[in-house]
Amino acid sequence: MLYSIDGRPAHDAMVEDGFVIIDNLIKPELLGPLREAAERTIKKARAGEWKERRFVGTPFPPWDEGTDVWGVQHLLHPDLGEPVFAEWYGSEEMINAVCELLQVKPEELQLELFNMLINPQDSDFDLPWHRDAIKPKVPEDEERERLNIPHFGTQWNTALYDESCLFVVPASHNRVRTAEERDITINDPLSRKMPGQLQVHLKAGQTVFYNNNILHRAIYYCANKRVTLHASFGSTEGGHHRAANIFQHGLDWMNEDRFVKTLPPSMITPYNNLQTMSKRAQLEKQQKAAVTASA
């Protein structure tokens, strides 16, 4: 059984709190190579040699304008040439952890995103309070309806160096916002006084898994080093519900044979599941369009 750093069963903590911190999901012999690959990637991104970047001033995609980088996209892209990222993403430790948290089998996993979060160089940057797939201004009844959809996945931050950038509101992943929370997320989303907020402290090598419906934000200080692997897995049971949030990041390059050839054996089935989800989501999109056109 997988346990949180405070000794609780990890699955229970995830269900109750919406997040859980876990130790030792990076093999000791992989930490050095991951740091080295990350530093090469960061150098390329900051120099403009790798164009898939997140820029200060823009919290959500598309990231079209800017110079100061706070995130690097698509660490599995074959053009980046860093196979250690796929080795870790498909490692036995990570696969087992995700399967236990989602209560699924390895063959039911769905490959999704793998990016990196880093400190800007020129200015501090605040991400607003948000839920990843539910916009702040949705009516309360719609918010409740969306929250009632099973999550069918998890995302995580794995710190390659000590960091404390993430803030969450524990247990907010399965309830509508209070009146005060709603006001903050709509009118003062950079507030540092969210009721019940908790700063997540990670030591190098620790991972925080979280339900992305939890109210969360991040503060990036240019003076504080941050190199954090930011990724997600879904499950085949309802992965199509995650399609819009996943494909907004632009994953057409995953359709290329040269990408598939870079995947470790453990990632082939999750990759095939992603392709199945993509086709289902596209079919549903076409069906909705047809209904709208005929209405």
C-alpha positions as CSV (number, residue, x, y, z in Angstrom):
1,M,0.0,0.0,0.0
2,L,1.1,3.5,-0.8
3,Y,1.3,6.0,2.1
4,S,1.5,9.8,2.3
5,I,4.4,11.4,4.1
6,D,2.3,11.7,7.3
7,G,1.6,7.9,7.3
8,R,-2.0,7.9,5.9
9,P,-3.1,5.6,3.1
10,A,-2.4,7.7,0.0
11,H,-5.7,6.9,-1.7
12,D,-7.7,7.9,1.4
13,A,-5.8,11.2,1.7
14,M,-6.4,11.9,-2.0
15,V,-10.2,11.2,-1.7
16,E,-10.6,13.2,1.5
17,D,-8.2,16.2,1.0
18,G,-7.9,16.3,-2.8
19,F,-4.1,16.1,-2.6
20,V,-1.4,13.8,-1.1
21,I,2.4,14.1,-0.8
22,I,4.4,11.0,-1.4
23,D,8.1,10.2,-1.0
24,N,10.6,8.2,-3.2
25,L,8.9,8.0,-6.6
26,I,12.3,8.8,-8.2
27,K,14.9,6.1,-8.1
28,P,18.1,7.5,-6.5
29,E,20.0,6.7,-9.7
30,L,17.5,8.8,-11.8
31,L,17.5,12.0,-9.8
32,G,20.8,13.2,-11.2
33,P,20.0,12.4,-14.9
34,L,16.6,14.1,-14.5
35,R,18.2,17.2,-13.1
36,E,20.7,17.3,-15.9
37,A,18.1,16.8,-18.6
38,A,15.9,19.5,-16.9
39,E,18.8,22.0,-16.9
40,R,19.5,21.4,-20.6
41,T,15.8,21.8,-21.4
42,I,15.5,25.0,-19.3
43,K,18.5,26.5,-21.0
44,K,17.0,25.8,-24.4
45,A,13.6,27.3,-23.4
46,R,15.1,30.5,-22.0
47,A,17.3,30.9,-25.0
48,G,14.4,30.4,-27.4
49,E,15.8,27.2,-28.8
50,W,12.7,25.3,-27.5
51,K,9.6,27.2,-28.5
52,E,7.0,25.3,-26.3
53,R,7.1,27.6,-23.3
54,R,4.9,29.3,-20.8
55,F,5.4,33.0,-20.4
56,V,5.1,35.3,-17.4
57,G,1.9,37.3,-17.7
58,T,-0.2,34.5,-19.2
59,P,-1.5,31.9,-16.7
60,F,-3.2,29.6,-19.2
61,P,-2.8,28.5,-22.8
62,P,-2.2,29.7,-25.4
63,W,1.2,31.1,-24.4
64,D,1.9,33.3,-27.5
65,E,3.7,36.3,-26.1
66,G,6.5,37.0,-23.7
67,T,10.1,36.4,-22.9
68,D,10.4,35.4,-19.3
69,V,9.6,31.7,-19.0
70,W,7.8,30.0,-16.1
71,G,7.1,26.6,-17.7
72,V,8.3,24.3,-20.4
73,Q,5.9,22.2,-22.4
74,H,6.1,18.7,-23.9
75,L,9.0,17.1,-22.2
76,L,8.2,13.8,-24.1
77,H,8.5,15.5,-27.5
78,P,11.1,13.6,-29.7
79,D,12.7,16.8,-30.9
80,L,13.7,17.6,-27.3
81,G,15.8,14.5,-27.2
82,E,15.7,13.8,-23.4
83,P,14.6,10.1,-23.1
84,V,15.1,10.1,-19.3
85,F,11.8,12.0,-18.9
86,A,9.9,9.1,-20.6
87,E,11.9,6.6,-18.5
88,W,10.7,8.2,-15.3
89,Y,7.1,8.9,-16.5
90,G,6.7,5.2,-17.4
91,S,8.7,3.9,-14.4
92,E,7.3,1.1,-12.2
93,E,7.2,3.4,-9.2
94,M,5.1,6.1,-11.0
95,I,2.8,3.6,-12.7
96,N,2.1,1.7,-9.4
97,A,1.5,5.0,-7.5
98,V,-1.0,6.3,-10.1
99,C,-2.8,3.0,-10.3
100,E,-3.3,2.9,-6.6
101,L,-4.5,6.4,-6.4
102,L,-6.9,5.9,-9.3
103,Q,-7.8,2.3,-8.3
104,V,-7.1,1.1,-11.8
105,K,-4.9,-1.5,-13.5
106,P,-1.9,-0.4,-15.6
107,E,-3.6,-1.4,-18.8
108,E,-6.4,1.1,-17.9
109,L,-4.0,4.1,-17.8
110,Q,-4.2,6.9,-20.3
111,L,-1.0,8.8,-21.3
112,E,-1.6,12.6,-21.0
113,L,0.7,15.6,-20.3
114,F,4.3,16.0,-19.2
115,N,5.6,19.5,-18.7
116,M,7.9,21.3,-16.3
117,L,7.4,24.3,-14.0
118,I,10.4,26.6,-13.4
119,N,11.2,29.9,-11.7
120,P,11.2,33.0,-14.0
121,Q,14.4,34.9,-14.4
122,D,13.3,38.6,-14.5
123,S,10.1,39.0,-12.4
124,D,8.0,37.2,-9.9
125,F,4.7,35.7,-11.2
126,D,1.4,34.8,-9.5
127,L,-1.0,32.3,-10.9
128,P,-4.6,33.0,-9.9
129,W,-6.8,30.8,-7.8
130,H,-8.6,28.4,-10.1
131,R,-9.9,24.9,-10.9
132,D,-8.3,23.6,-14.0
133,A,-11.4,22.6,-15.9
134,I,-14.1,24.8,-14.3
135,K,-14.1,28.5,-15.0
136,P,-14.6,30.9,-12.1
137,K,-17.8,32.5,-13.4
138,V,-19.8,29.4,-13.9
139,P,-23.1,29.4,-12.0
140,E,-23.3,27.4,-8.8
141,D,-25.6,24.7,-10.3
142,E,-23.2,24.1,-13.2
143,E,-20.2,24.1,-10.8
144,R,-21.9,21.4,-8.7
145,E,-22.8,19.4,-11.8
146,R,-19.2,19.5,-13.1
147,L,-17.8,18.5,-9.7
148,N,-20.1,15.5,-9.5
149,I,-18.4,14.0,-12.6
150,P,-15.9,11.4,-11.5
151,H,-12.4,12.8,-12.0
152,F,-10.9,9.8,-13.9
153,G,-7.4,11.0,-13.5
154,T,-4.7,12.7,-11.4
155,Q,-1.9,15.2,-12.0
156,W,1.2,15.9,-10.0
157,N,4.2,18.0,-9.3
158,T,7.5,16.2,-8.6
159,A,10.1,18.6,-7.2
160,L,13.7,18.1,-8.4
161,Y,14.8,20.7,-5.8
162,D,13.1,21.8,-2.6
163,E,10.2,24.2,-3.4
164,S,7.0,25.7,-1.8
165,C,5.2,27.3,-4.8
166,L,1.9,25.5,-4.7
167,F,-1.1,26.6,-2.5
168,V,-4.3,24.6,-2.2
169,V,-7.6,24.7,-0.2
170,P,-7.8,21.2,1.2
171,A,-11.1,19.3,0.5
172,S,-12.3,21.9,-2.0
173,H,-12.2,19.5,-4.9
174,N,-15.6,18.0,-4.2
175,R,-17.8,20.9,-3.2
176,V,-18.9,24.2,-4.6
177,R,-17.2,27.4,-3.5
178,T,-18.3,29.3,-0.6
179,A,-19.5,32.9,-1.2
180,E,-16.1,34.2,-0.1
181,E,-14.2,31.7,-2.3
182,R,-16.4,32.6,-5.3
183,D,-15.8,36.3,-4.7
184,I,-12.0,35.8,-4.5
185,T,-11.7,33.6,-7.6
186,I,-13.7,36.0,-9.7
187,N,-12.8,39.5,-8.3
188,D,-9.5,39.0,-6.5
189,P,-7.9,35.8,-7.9
190,L,-4.3,36.8,-6.8
191,S,-5.4,37.1,-3.1
192,R,-3.0,35.8,-0.6
193,K,-5.8,35.5,2.0
194,M,-7.9,32.7,0.7
195,P,-9.7,31.1,3.7
196,G,-8.2,27.7,4.6
197,Q,-5.3,28.0,2.1
198,L,-2.3,25.7,2.7
199,Q,1.2,26.1,1.3
200,V,2.6,22.8,0.0
201,H,6.2,22.3,0.9
202,L,8.1,19.7,-1.2
203,K,11.5,18.4,-0.6
204,A,13.6,17.3,-3.6
205,G,12.2,14.0,-4.9
206,Q,8.8,14.4,-3.3
207,T,5.6,14.4,-5.3
208,V,2.3,16.0,-4.6
209,F,-0.6,14.4,-6.5
210,Y,-3.8,16.4,-6.6
211,N,-7.2,16.5,-8.1
212,N,-7.2,19.5,-10.4
213,N,-10.7,20.4,-9.3
214,I,-9.1,21.5,-6.0
215,L,-8.9,25.3,-5.6
216,H,-5.2,26.0,-6.1
217,R,-2.7,28.6,-7.2
218,A,1.0,29.1,-7.4
219,I,3.5,31.9,-6.7
220,Y,6.8,31.9,-8.7
221,Y,9.7,33.9,-7.2
222,C,12.5,34.5,-9.7
223,A,15.0,34.4,-6.8
224,N,13.9,30.9,-5.7
225,K,15.0,28.0,-7.9
226,R,12.1,25.8,-9.1
227,V,12.5,22.8,-11.3
228,T,9.3,20.7,-11.0
229,L,8.0,17.9,-13.2
230,H,4.3,18.6,-13.9
231,A,2.4,15.7,-15.4
232,S,-0.9,13.8,-15.5
233,F,-2.4,10.4,-16.2
234,G,-6.0,9.6,-16.9
235,S,-8.0,6.4,-16.9
236,T,-9.9,4.7,-19.7
237,E,-13.1,4.5,-17.7
238,G,-13.9,8.1,-18.5
239,G,-10.8,9.7,-20.0
240,H,-12.9,11.5,-22.7
241,H,-14.2,13.8,-19.9
242,R,-10.6,15.0,-19.7
243,A,-10.1,15.6,-23.5
244,A,-10.7,19.4,-23.6
245,N,-8.3,20.1,-20.8
246,I,-5.7,17.8,-22.2
247,F,-5.8,18.7,-25.9
248,Q,-5.8,22.4,-25.4
249,H,-2.0,22.0,-24.9
250,G,-1.5,20.9,-28.6
251,L,-0.6,17.2,-28.8
252,D,-0.6,16.6,-32.5
253,W,3.0,15.6,-32.4
254,M,2.0,12.5,-30.4
255,N,0.4,11.1,-33.5
256,E,3.8,10.7,-35.2
257,D,5.5,7.3,-35.4
258,R,8.8,8.7,-34.3
259,F,7.2,9.7,-31.0
260,V,5.8,6.2,-30.4
261,K,9.3,4.8,-31.0
262,T,10.7,6.8,-28.1
263,L,8.2,5.3,-25.5
264,P,9.3,2.7,-23.1
265,P,7.2,-0.6,-23.2
266,S,5.2,0.4,-20.2
267,M,3.8,3.4,-22.1
268,I,2.6,1.7,-25.2
269,T,-0.8,0.7,-23.8
270,P,-1.4,4.1,-22.2
271,Y,-0.5,5.7,-25.5
272,N,-3.0,3.6,-27.4
273,N,-5.6,4.5,-24.8
274,L,-4.9,8.2,-25.4
275,Q,-5.5,7.7,-29.1
276,T,-8.8,5.9,-28.4
277,M,-9.9,8.8,-26.1
278,S,-8.9,11.3,-28.8
279,K,-11.1,9.5,-31.4
280,R,-14.0,9.3,-29.0
281,A,-13.8,12.9,-28.0
282,Q,-13.6,14.0,-31.7
283,L,-16.7,11.9,-32.5
284,E,-18.6,13.4,-29.6
285,K,-17.6,16.9,-30.7
286,Q,-18.9,16.1,-34.2
287,Q,-22.2,14.8,-32.8
288,K,-22.7,17.9,-30.7
289,A,-22.0,20.1,-33.7
290,A,-24.5,18.2,-35.8
291,V,-27.2,18.6,-33.0
292,T,-26.5,22.3,-32.8
293,A,-26.7,22.7,-36.5
294,S,-30.1,20.9,-36.7
295,A,-31.6,22.7,-33.7
